[in-house]
C-alpha cells in the first residue's frame, strides 16, 4: 500500500482551492484558530465515512449538508477531490440534493493495471469503491479497485480529545477488538493485551516510552473480565514499588492521552497514513519533545499528518516538514515552509519562536 503523495480539494468548507499539493512522510500543520486545520482533518474523516459506506449517516450527524460547501451553496455547487498515491488515483465529486443530503456525483479510479481513467459510479448516495474490493487475480478491474480500497480504508484519523472518566479509551474493550488502534482508542486495553502476547518488543516500547513521562508507572495489568458474549479487557496497571492494582481512571488526562499517541505511533501493523488532530493537548513540554521523536520515527513506517497549535512541538521539526495555514478572503491557504528563506533566522530562533513572533506566516518570511 502506498502513502498519499498529492492531494487536491476544491470547495470543501474553508478550502476553496488546494491544487496538487504534495504531502511528505511527515507533515505538521500549524495555523491560528479558524485557519482551516480542522477542516483539513475533517476531509479525511468524511473520506473514511465514504469508503465505509456510512457517508449519509456522517453527513446527518455532522451537518447541515450545506455547511460542507465553501461559503454555502450560493457560492459553491460542487466539492471535488483528487487523491494520488503511488500508481493509484481516486477522484470524486459531491453535490447537494434538494432534500438536504449530499450526493456522490461521481467516482473515478486510475491504476497502473488500468491506465485510462474509469468512472465507477455516478449519482449514488454511498461510495461503490468498496463493493468491488475482491482481490481477484483474474480481473484487472477488480484488482485495481481492491488496491485503491485497501490503501484508503487503512487510513486512520486519531482524535484523543475526550479523556474524561467515561471516555472510551478508559472503558473495558472486547478482547477480540484488536489489529489497529481505533480512532478514539476505544480498543486500547485489548490492543495492549494483543501487543503483550503477540508483539512483546512493541509492547515493551509502549511501556518504556510511557515511563519516560510517568516514571512512577511500572507495567500494565490488563485484567480479563469474563462475559457471555465476548470477554473484556480492563486497562488496569501498577505503580513501581506497589502491589496495588490501579484502574484506568487513575491515569491523568495527559498520561492516558500520551499513552494513546504512543500506541498509535508504535503499532506494529500501522495504517498507510494517519492523521492526528491536536496531539499536544494536555502534554508537558518535555512530553512534546518525546512525542516529536515518536512521530519522526513512525514516519519511516507510515505517513503522518498532524495539526497543531503548539510552538514547542513545532520547534522539534524541520521547516520542510511544516505546512502553515492562513486565511485569505475567507479561504484557507496552504504553504510549506522554505528552509532557505529561514536559514538566517534559525541561527538565533526556533521555529516556535518565529511562529510566536509572527515572523513566519503562510510560509512567507517577513522581515
C-alpha positions in Angstrom: 0.0 0.0 0.0 1.3 3.5 -0.9 1.2 6.7 1.0 -0.8 9.7 -0.1 1.6 11.6 -2.5 -0.5 14.6 -3.7 -3.9 15.9 -2.9 -6.4 18.4 -4.5 -9.5 19.7 -2.7 -11.9 22.2 -4.1 -15.0 23.7 -2.5 -14.8 21.9 0.9 -15.6 24.1 3.9 -12.9 26.8 4.1 -10.8 25.0 1.4 -11.8 26.8 -1.7 -8.9 25.6 -3.8 -6.0 23.3 -3.0 -4.4 22.0 -6.1 -1.9 19.2 -6.5 -0.4 19.8 -3.0 2.5 17.5 -2.1 2.4 15.5 1.2 5.6 14.1 2.5 6.1 11.2 5.0 5.9 13.7 7.9 3.6 16.8 7.6 2.9 19.1 10.5 0.1 21.7 10.0 0.1 24.8 12.1 -2.1 27.9 12.0 -4.3 30.2 14.0 -7.8 29.3 15.1 -10.1 29.4 12.0 -7.3 28.9 9.5 -8.7 25.6 8.3 -6.7 22.9 10.1 -9.8 21.2 11.5 -11.4 21.3 8.1 -8.5 19.6 6.5 -8.6 16.9 9.2 -12.4 16.6 8.7 -11.9 15.9 5.0 -10.1 12.7 5.9 -12.9 11.8 8.3 -15.6 12.3 5.6 -13.4 10.3 3.2 -13.3 7.4 5.7 -17.0 7.5 6.0 -17.4 7.3 2.3 -15.1 4.3 2.0 -17.0 2.6 4.8 -20.4 3.3 3.1 -21.7 5.4 6.1 -21.4 8.7 4.2 -25.1 9.7 4.6 -25.1 9.0 8.4 -22.0 11.0 8.8 -23.5 14.0 7.0 -26.7 13.8 9.0 -24.7 13.6 12.3 -22.2 16.3 11.4 -24.3 18.6 9.1 -26.0 20.6 7.9 -25.1 19.4 4.5 -24.9 23.0 3.1 -22.1 23.8 5.5 -19.7 21.5 3.8 -19.7 23.7 0.7 -17.3 26.6 0.6 -19.3 29.8 1.6 -22.5 27.9 1.1 -24.5 26.7 -1.9 -24.8 30.3 -3.2 -21.1 30.2 -3.9 -20.2 26.6 -4.3 -22.3 23.9 -6.1 -19.8 21.1 -6.1 -17.0 19.7 -4.0 -14.2 17.9 -5.8 -11.2 15.9 -4.6 -8.2 14.2 -6.3 -6.0 11.8 -4.3 -2.8 10.4 -5.8 -0.8 7.7 -4.1 1.8 5.5 -5.8 0.5 4.5 -9.2 -3.1 4.9 -8.0 -5.5 7.8 -8.1 -9.0 8.2 -6.8 -11.2 11.2 -7.7 -14.7 12.1 -6.5 -17.2 14.9 -6.6 -20.0 15.8 -4.2 -23.2 17.7 -5.0 -26.1 18.8 -2.8 -29.6 17.3 -3.1 -32.9 19.0 -2.9 -33.7 17.2 0.4 -30.6 18.4 2.2 -28.3 15.4 1.6 -25.1 15.2 -0.3 -24.8 13.0 -3.4 -21.6 11.4 -4.6 -21.9 12.8 -8.1 -19.1 10.7 -9.5 -16.2 8.5 -8.6 -13.2 7.8 -10.9 -10.3 5.5 -10.4 -6.9 5.3 -12.1 -4.5 2.5 -11.7 -1.4 1.1 -13.3 -3.4 -2.0 -14.2 -6.0 0.1 -16.0 -4.1 3.2 -17.3 -7.1 5.1 -18.6 -9.5 6.7 -16.0 -12.6 4.8 -15.3 -15.8 6.1 -13.7 -17.1 3.6 -11.2 -20.2 5.5 -10.1 -22.4 8.4 -10.9 -25.2 9.9 -8.7 -25.0 7.5 -5.7 -25.7 8.1 -2.0 -22.8 5.9 -1.0 -19.4 5.0 -2.5 -19.2 1.9 -4.6 -15.4 1.5 -4.3 -15.7 -1.0 -1.5 -18.2 -3.1 -3.3 -15.6 -4.3 -5.8 -12.8 -4.9 -3.5 -12.2 -8.6 -4.0 -8.6 -9.3 -4.7 -9.2 -11.0 -8.0 -6.1 -12.2 -9.9 -8.2 -12.8 -13.0 -9.9 -9.4 -13.3 -7.7 -6.3 -13.5 -10.7 -4.1 -12.9 -11.4 -5.7 -9.6 -7.8 -5.9 -8.6 -7.4 -2.2 -9.3 -10.3 -1.3 -7.1 -9.1 -3.6 -4.4 -5.7 -1.9 -4.3 -7.4 1.5 -4.1 -9.8 0.5 -1.4 -7.1 -1.3 0.6 -4.9 1.8 0.7 -7.7 4.4 1.6 -9.5 2.1 4.0 -6.3 1.7 6.1 -6.0 5.5 6.8 -6.9 6.5 10.3 -7.8 9.9 11.9 -6.9 9.9 15.6 -8.6 12.3 17.9 -7.8 11.8 21.6 -9.6 14.9 23.0 -12.0 13.2 25.3 -10.1 11.8 28.3 -12.9 12.1 30.8 -13.7 9.3 33.3 -16.3 8.0 30.9 -14.1 8.3 27.7 -14.0 5.2 25.6 -10.2 4.8 26.0 -10.7 4.2 29.7 -13.5 1.7 29.3 -13.3 -2.1 29.0 -12.7 -3.4 25.5 -13.8 -6.6 23.8 -10.9 -9.0 23.8 -11.1 -9.5 20.0 -11.2 -5.8 19.2 -7.5 -5.8 18.1 -5.4 -5.3 15.0 -5.3 -1.5 14.5 -5.8 1.1 17.2 -9.3 2.7 16.7 -9.6 6.4 16.1 -10.8 7.1 19.7 -8.6 4.4 21.2 -11.8 2.6 22.4 -9.9 -0.7 22.0 -6.8 0.4 23.8 -6.9 -2.2 26.6 -7.4 -5.1 24.1 -4.8 -3.6 21.7 -2.2 -3.6 24.5 -3.0 -7.1 25.5 -2.5 -8.3 22.0 0.8 -6.5 21.8 1.9 -8.1 25.1 1.0 -11.6 23.7 2.0 -11.3 20.1 4.4 -8.4 19.8 6.4 -8.2 23.0 9.0 -5.8 21.6 6.4 -3.3 20.6 4.6 -3.8 24.0 7.9 -3.0 25.9 8.4 0.0 23.7 5.0 1.4 24.7 5.7 0.6 28.3 9.1 2.2 28.5 8.0 5.2 26.5 5.2 5.8 29.0 7.7 5.6 31.8 9.6 8.5 30.3 6.8 10.9 31.1 5.3 8.9 34.1 8.4 7.5 36.0 6.1 6.1 38.7 4.4 3.7 36.2 5.6 0.1 36.3 3.5 -2.0 33.9 0.0 -2.8 32.7 -2.0 -5.4 34.5 -4.8 -5.8 31.8 -7.4 -7.7 33.7 -9.6 -10.1 31.6 -13.3 -10.0 32.6 -15.4 -13.0 31.7 -18.6 -12.3 29.7 -21.2 -14.4 28.0 -20.8 -12.7 24.6 -17.1 -11.6 24.5 -14.5 -11.4 27.2 -13.5 -7.9 28.1 -10.1 -6.4 28.9 -9.7 -3.6 31.5 -6.8 -1.1 31.4 -5.5 -1.8 34.9 -1.9 -1.0 35.8 0.7 -1.0 38.6 2.9 1.6 40.2 6.6 0.9 40.9 7.1 -0.5 44.4 3.4 -1.2 44.9 1.2 -4.3 44.6 -2.0 -2.2 44.3 -3.8 -2.5 41.0 -4.9 0.9 39.7 -7.9 1.4 37.5 -7.8 3.3 34.2 -9.4 6.2 36.0 -6.2 6.7 37.9 -4.3 7.7 34.8 -4.2 11.5 34.5 -5.7 13.1 31.3 -2.3 13.9 29.9 -0.8 10.4 30.8 -3.6 8.5 29.1 -3.6 10.8 26.1 0.2 10.3 25.7 -0.4 6.5 26.0 -2.9 6.6 23.2 -0.5 8.6 21.0 2.3 6.2 21.8 0.2 3.2 20.9 -0.9 4.8 17.6 2.6 5.7 16.6 4.3 2.4 17.5 1.7 -0.1 16.3 3.4 -3.0 14.5 1.0 -3.1 11.5 0.3 0.6 11.0 -2.1 2.3 8.6 -0.5 3.7 5.5 -1.5 7.2 6.5 -2.6 8.6 9.9 -4.0 12.0 10.7 -3.6 13.3 14.3 -5.6 16.3 15.5 -4.0 18.5 18.2 -1.7 15.8 19.7 -0.2 18.4 22.1 -3.4 18.8 24.3 -2.6 18.4 28.0 1.0 17.4 27.5 4.0 18.8 29.3 6.7 20.4 27.1 9.1 17.5 27.8 6.4 15.1 26.7 6.1 17.0 23.5 9.8 16.5 22.8 9.3 12.8 23.2 6.2 12.8 21.1 8.0 14.6 18.3 10.7 11.8 18.4 7.9 9.2 18.2 6.4 11.0 15.2 9.7 11.2 13.4 10.5 7.5 14.0 6.9 6.5 13.0 7.1 8.5 9.7 9.6 5.9 8.5 6.9 3.3 8.6 3.7 5.3 8.0 2.7 8.7 6.7 1.8 11.3 9.3 -0.3 14.4 9.0 -0.6 16.3 12.3 -2.5 19.5 13.0 -1.2 21.5 16.0 -1.1 24.9 17.6 1.9 24.2 19.8 5.1 26.3 19.2 7.0 23.8 21.4 6.0 20.9 19.2 6.6 22.9 16.0 10.2 23.6 17.1 11.0 19.9 17.0 10.6 19.6 13.3 12.4 20.8 10.1 11.0 23.7 8.0 10.3 21.5 5.1 8.0 19.3 7.3 5.9 22.3 8.3 2.7 23.3 6.4 1.4 26.7 7.6 -2.3 27.6 7.2 -3.7 31.1 6.8 -6.9 32.6 5.6 -7.3 34.9 2.6 -10.7 36.2 1.7 -12.3 33.5 3.9 -10.4 30.7 2.1 -7.7 28.5 3.7 -4.2 29.0 2.2 -1.7 26.1 2.5 2.1 26.8 2.2 5.1 24.7 3.0 8.0 26.4 4.8 11.1 27.1 2.8 14.3 26.3 4.8 16.5 28.5 2.7 14.5 31.7 3.4 14.6 30.9 7.2 18.2 29.9 7.5 19.4 33.2 9.0 16.6 33.3 11.4 17.1 29.8 12.6 20.6 30.6 13.7 19.1 32.5 16.6 15.5 31.4 17.0 13.5 28.2 16.9 10.6 27.7 14.5 8.3 28.0 17.5 9.9 31.4 18.4 9.4 32.6 14.8 5.8 31.5 14.8 5.0 33.3 18.1 6.8 36.4 16.8 4.8 36.4 13.6 7.9 36.1 11.5 6.6 33.1 9.6 3.1 33.4 8.3 1.7 31.4 5.4 5.2 30.1 4.5 6.5 33.6 3.6 9.2 35.1 5.7 8.5 38.7 6.8 11.4 40.9 7.8 
